[in-house]
Amino acid sequence: MDKSSRGKRSVITVEVKKQIISKHESGVRVSELSTQFGMAKSTICSILKNKDAIKGASVAKGVKTLKQRTQTMEEMEKLLFIWITEKQLAGDRISESIICEKALHLHGQLIANTPGASAEAESFKASRGWLEKFKRRSGMHSKHGDGASGNKLDADQFVLEFKDYVESQGFVPQQVFNCDETGLFWKRMPRRTYITMEEKALPGHKPMKDRLTLLLCANASGDFKLKPLLVYHSENPRVFKKNNVIKSKLHVMWRANSKAWVTRQFFIEWVHEVFGPSVKKYLQDKNLPMKCLLLMDYAPGHPPGLEEVLLEEFAFISVKFLPPNTTTLIQPMDQQVISNFKKLYTKALFQRCFEVTSDTELTLREFWKNHFNILQCLHIIDKAWRDVTQRTLQAAWKKLWPDAVPEHVTEAVEEDARIVQDIVSLGNFMGLEVSGADVDELMEEHGTELTTEELQNILMEQQKVATQEISSEEEEESRESVSTAKIKEMFAKWAEMQAFVEKYHPDKASVSHATNTFNDFAMSHFRQILKHRQKSPVNIFG
């Protein structure tokens, strides 16, 4: 590809994409396709990742261009897919009309940022026909249509039904749990601080690198908080290797994918490895009946048929879903628990910065740039989650289950105000320009929907991972391929061996260290292979 053509956008027709897919399936490697078609490897990989939808596209013979499939349209749809999934992870139920509005907005922004592309602006109408094609191309389907209204009525009705349900089943507050996911920009400071302004000025700054997703869960009595599930974009960050971190010993259940999203598989693993065993022990310690209720919303990672896939030993877990569009109204974790946790995270972060700058010769700028990493972030997350008070957790159930809330417990507004004051004071001690309004704005930024730039950063990360995945697949195919059945057989043998050693070896600590290390650095490779083979489409409206 010559230099004069690099900056130009060109339409890649469906016909060409099918040729690329066909050649790859016949054995031509990504690097060779990149040279042959004059495209970046990431573009080739993106086409191959969407090959099912492309192969199913119907194009008249001889048609060389598709007016509706410009480069801008393709990028818009990729960003739209990411935005939809992010909204669902936030617990938002999005209607078809909202999706069309967002598509128009993204398309308009991309046109505005692309020289010479203004002629495209009037050609895209985000019509019903386009939406149906987008859903087919994306491998998605709608279960519920465009019903975004009536959420207040649904919430009120559910409150009555929930009261009758817990009473009829004999659940007490200790046995009823709520879980919810939230995104956390773990390295984000208030907007007006000089650190944030410097970070944004850095060339190649990628804010999404500093993002993770947390699943938080606690019971209605507020006396039991579970180990969070954390999903990051890296399986083994460099600081983990440097410090010989054993992930199974962390205060969070660590999982990773390129988008830092909670998947169904991650959620089921969390239920089996964290929720089930922990709640079972808690109920036994409290001498409570062996039964519990897990309440959650219809996020993409929450399987509707969860009870059907639970291991037999966790049959005591009942599952109930909140109605769509009621998360902000009645879901307990959304009633100041998550916002309180994020304020406590920011306070603990400021405390850490203050301690370092007071006790060492490091400046705040030096600490932030060279020493604050994801491992330190995990310690701060643990502290913030421990500092969420029982009062805050109890008060969160006032709208959904008022009978479970002790009379003396009120909403945690005063508690939140004190935390904000502490953050401002710590910031001022360190010479940061920060106010209560800045902290409130930061909390909104943690929960706000992503900007077009941030969506594009996620897309770039995905394309980079796609290149790595497909390259590694090609390398693996060049060696002897291992079957799924063989991997599962070896997992069963490893589990048997692990159980034997743990039972009969006298040095329990050494055994635990050895087995965890082997799990993290050896078996995880084959676990990733199985995960890759089990990937399935996402339902964007359900």
N, C-alpha and C positions, 0 to 999 in steps of 0.2 A: 504494500500500500504506500503510495507516494505521500510526501509531506503536505502537498496542496489539498489532498482529499481528507486528511485526518479530522479536520474540524467540522466537516459537513455531515449533516444528518441524511441518511438515505433510508428508503423504505425497503425492508426485507420482506419479500412476498412470501405467501404461504407455500407457493410452489418451490421456492428456493429452500425454505425451511425443511420441507419434506425431503428434498434432495440431501440435505445435510444429515437428517435423521437416518435416511436410507443408507448413506455411505458409512455412518458410524456403526449401524447395526451389521453392516457387512465386514466390519473390522478396521475401518480407517480411524486413526487416532485423532484426538482433539487437536493436537499441535499441527497435524497435517491438514485437517479441515480449516484451521485458522489461516494457514498459508494459502491454501487453495482458494478459499472464498474471500480472502482479504478482510477478515473480521478478527476482533479480539477473542482470546480464548474464553473470557467470561461471557461474551455474547453467544458463542457456540454452546457453552455449558448451559446457559439460560434456555436456549432453544431445546436442548436435549432434556432438560428437566421438565419441560412442558410438552414432551413429544406426544403423549396420549391425546391431549386436546388438539394439537396441530394435525396429527394424522387423521383425526376425525372431522376436520374442517372440510367442507365441500366447496371446491373452487372450480369454476368453469375452465375447461381446457383452453389454453391460449391466453388467459388473463394474466398479465404480467404485473399489474399493480392493483391494489385494493384501496380505494379512496378512504375507507373507514379504518384501515389498518396501518396508519402512519406510525413512524417511530414515536411520535408524541403520544398517540393513542396507546401503544403498547406499554410505554413507560407509565402512563397514567393508570392503566389497569393493574400493573404490578404494585404501584403505590397504593391503589385503592384496596387491593387484596390485603396488604399489610395493615392498613388503617382499619378495615373491617374486623380483622382478628384482634387488634389492639383494643377496639371498642368493646368487643365481647369479653376480653379478659378483664376489663374494667367493670363488667357486670351490666353493660348497657345493651339493651335490646334495640336494634336499629331496623327501621322500616325500609321498604324499597324506595320510597320517595326521598328519604334521607340519604340513601346510597347514591341516588341519581344527583342530588344536590351536591354531594361531596365530589362526585365524578366531574361535574361541571366546574367546580372550584379548582380542583387539581389540574384539569385540562387548561383552564384559563391561566393558572400560574405558570405551567410549563410553557405555554405559548408565549407569555410575556417575557420569559427568560431565554427564549430561543430566537435569535436574530433571523428575520425573514420568514417566520412561521405564522405571522398574523393572519394570513389568508385562511388558515385552518380553523380559526376561532369560530366562524359562523357555521362551519360544516358539522359540528358535533352538538347534538341536541339532548343527549342522555335520554333517549326515548325508551319506551317499554320494550321495543324490539331489540335495541342495543343491550338492555339489561338482561334479557333472556339469553342472548348470545354470550354475554359476559359470564353468566352463571354456568353455561355449558362449557365454555373455554376454560373456566377455572375449576371445573369438576365439582361445582357446588350446587346445592338445591335449596329451595325455600320450603320450610314446613308450615310456617304460620302466616305467610303473606304480609299484609301491610297494616296489621293491627297494633298501632302504637298508642292508641287512645284508651282511656278508661282505666289507667293504671291505679288511680286513687280508689276507684270503686273495687278493683281487684284486690288491692291491699287491704281495704276495710273488710272485705268478705273473707280474705285469708286469715286475718287476725281472729275472727270468730271461729273459723274452722280449726285453726291451730289450737285455740283454747279447748275446744271440745275434744280434739285428738289427744293432746297430752293428758287430759283428765281421764279419758277413756282407757288410755294405755298405762296410766299410773306413773308417768314420768315425773321426776322431781328435778329442780334446776341443776343439780350436780350431774344428771344424766343426759342433759340436752346441750348439744354443741353446735356452734356455727363456724364455718370456715369461709374465707374469701381471699382472693388474690389482689395484689397491688403492685404497681411498678415503683421502683425506687431509683432515682438518679443519685447514686451513693457518693458522688464526688461533686455535687452541685452546691454552690454557695449562693447566698442572696445576690440578686442581679447587680446591685450597685457597688459591691465590694471590688477592690482593685484586682483581687485574684480572679474573679469571674471575668472581668473585662480583659485581663491578660490572656486567660485561657481561650477566650473567643477570638482573640487576635492572632493566635498561633496558626501558622500555615498547616492545613490538613487537619484541623481540630475536628474530632468526631464525637459529639456529645453522646451518641448511642453506645460508645465503648464503655461508658460509665453507668450503664443501666442494667438492672437486674429485676427479676420478678420474685415476690415473696408470697407464700400462702401462709396466712395466719389463722390460728384456730384456738378457741377457748370455750369453756362451758358457761352456762347462764348464771351459775353461782359465783363465777369469777375466781374460784380458788384453784383452777387447773388450766394452765396454758401449755399447749403442746409444742414440741420442737417444730419450727417452721420448715417448710419446703422452700428451697432457694434455687432458682434457675438462672444461670449465667451464660454468657456466650462462649466461654472457654471451659473445657473439661479439666485441664490441668494448667492453671496459670503459672507463670514462671516463678512467682514468689512461693507457690506451693512446693515446687521441686527444690527450690533453694533452701526451704525450711523443713524439708522432709515431712510435709503435712499428710496425715492419714485422714482422708475425707470422712470416713465412717466415724471418726472421733470428734468431728465438728459439732457445734451447737445448732447446726442446721443440717437438713438432709440436702446434700449438694447434687444437683443435676445440671446438665448443660445441653444447649443446642444453639444454632447460629442466631436464632431470633430471641433467645432468652424468654421463651414462652412456656407456660405449664401445659404439657400435653396430657392426654388421657392416660398414657402409660405411666408417666411420672406421677400422676395423681393416684393411680391404683397402687403403685409401689409405695407411695407415702402412706396410704391407708393400711397396707399390709405390714409395712416395716415400722411405722411410727404410731399412727392413730390407734390401730387395733390393739397391739401389745401394751401401749401406754395406758389407754383407757381401761383395758382389762385389769391391769395392776391397780389403777386408781380405784376402780369399783370394789375390788377385793380388799384393798386397804381401808376403804370407808365402810365396809360391810354393807354395801348396797346391792340390790338385785342385779344380776349380770345381764343388763340390757341398757342400750343407749340410743339416742337419736342424733343423727348428723344432718343438719339443715344447711342447704346451700342453694346457689342460684344456677341458672342454665348457662354457665360459661362453657366454652368449647372443650375444656379439659375435664369437665365433670360428666362422667358417663351416666346417661339416664338409667341404664340397667346395672348400676353398680352392685346392688344387692345380689344379682345373679352371678357375678364374677368373684365375689368374696370367698376367701378360703373358709372351709368348714368351721375352723376354730373361731372365726369372727362372725358367725351367724347371729350373734347377739346385737349386731349393729343394724338399726333401721335407718332408712334414708328418706328425707322429704325435701322437695324442691319448692322454692319460692316462685310465685307467679312471675311471668315476664314483666319488665318495666316497674318492678316494685323495690328494687335493690336500694335505691336512695331513700325510700320511704320507710321501710321496715326491717331491712337486713341489719342485724345487730352490729356486725363488724363495720358497717358504714355509718353507724350512729356515734361518731367521734372516736371509735377505737383506733381505726387506721390513722386518722389525722392526728390523734394523740401520740401514737407510736412514732409518726414521722417528726413531730415536734421534739419528742424525747430523743430521737436519733440525731436531730440537728443540735440539740443541747449537748449530748454526749460527744458529738463531733467537735463542737466548739471547746468543750472541756479538754479533749485530747490535744487540740491545737494549743490551748492555753498552757497545759502542763509541759508540752514539749518546748515551747518558746520560753517558758520560765525556768525550766530545769536543765536545758542544754544551750549550746551556742548557736543552734539552728535558728534562722529567721523563719517566720511563718511562710514566706514565699519558698524557701528552700525545703522546708518540711513538706509542703503541699506538692511541690513539683517532683521531689526525689524520694520521699519516704512514706507518703500516705498511699497504701495499696489495698487491694481487695482483702487481704488477710486481716489487716487492721480494721477494715470495714466490718468484717464478720464479728469481731469483738464488740464493736459499737452497736451492731444490730442486736446481739445477745443482751447487752446492757439495756438498750432501749425497750426490748420486749419484756425483760424482767421488771423494768420500772413502770410498765403499764399497771395501774393499780386495780385491785379487786373492785373498788368503787366504780371506776370507769367501765369495767367489763360488765358489772351488774346493771348500771344505768343504761347501757346500750340496749337492753331488752325492754325498756319501758314502753315503746310503741307497739312491739309485737306481742309481748307476754308480760303485761304489767303485774300480774299476780306473782311473778317470779322475783320481782324487785322489792327488797326490803323498804319499809316506809321511810327510813331516815336517808335513803340514797336519792340524791338529785343528780341532774345532768352535770357533767364534768367541766362546765364553762369556766368556773373560777380556777380549777386546777390547770386548765390549758393556759389561762391568762398568766399564771405564775411561771409556767415553763417559758412562755414567750419573753417575759421580763428577764428571766435568767439568761436566755440566749442573747438578748440585746446587751445586757451587762457584760457578759463574757466577750462579746464582739467589741464593745467599746474599750475594754481593758487591753485588747490586742490591737487597738488602733484601727478597727474596721468601721466603715460607715454603714451602720445597720440600725433599723428601727423596727418597731412592731409591725408596721405595714409591710416592710421588706420581708419579714418572716412569714406573714400571711400570704404574700405573693409567692414566696418559695414553696409553700405548702400547695398552693394552687397549681404551680408548675409541675410538681410531682404527679399530680392527678390529671392534668390537662391533656387534651388530645395532642398528638404529635404534629409538629409543623411539617410542611412539605420538605424542608431541608433534612429534618430528622428521619422522615420516611425514606428519603433518598439514601441516607447513610445506612439504614437497615438493609435496603436493597443492595447496596454495594457490598455489605458484609455477606449477604446471602450468595451473591454471585461469586465472591472470593471463595466461600466455603464450597459452592457448587463445583468450581474448578478443581479444588483440592479433592473433593469426594470422587468426581469422575476420573481424575488422574489416578487416585489410589485404587479405584475399581479396575481400571485398565491394568495397573501393575499386578493387582491380585489375580486378574484373569490370566495374566501371563504365567502365573504359577499354578500349581494344582489347587483347584477350588475345593473348599470344604463345604459339605452339605449342612443344611439346617438341622437335620436329624442327628448328624454326628456331633455338632456343637451342643445340642440339647443332651445328648448322651454323656458328653464330657462334663457338662454342668452337673448332672446328676451324680457322676462319680466324684467330682470335686466336693460336692455337698456332703457325700457320704464320708469321704476322707477327712474333711474339716470336722465333722461331728465326732469321728473316732478320735482324732488328735485332741480336740478340746475336752473330751471326756476322760481320756487316760493319761495325757501328759501332765506331769506334776507342776511345771512352770506355766501357770495360766497366763501371766502377763506377756511372756515371750511368745507364746502361741498366738495370743490375740494380736500382737504386733505383726507377726509373720503372716497370719492369714489375711489380715486387713491389707497389708502391703501387697500380697499376691492378688487379692481381689481388685485393688485399685490399679495396679500396674500391669497385670497379666490378663485376668479374666475380663476386665473392662473392654479390651480389644474385641473379644468375641461377643460381648454383650452389645457393643455398638453395631456389629454385623447383623445380629438378630433384629435390633431396633430398626436398622435401615430396611431390612426385608419386610418388616411388618407395618411400614408407613401406609396410612390410608387417607382419603380425601376429608376435608373439613366441611361441616355444614354451617354456612355463614348466617343463617337466619334463625337457627334453632336454639 
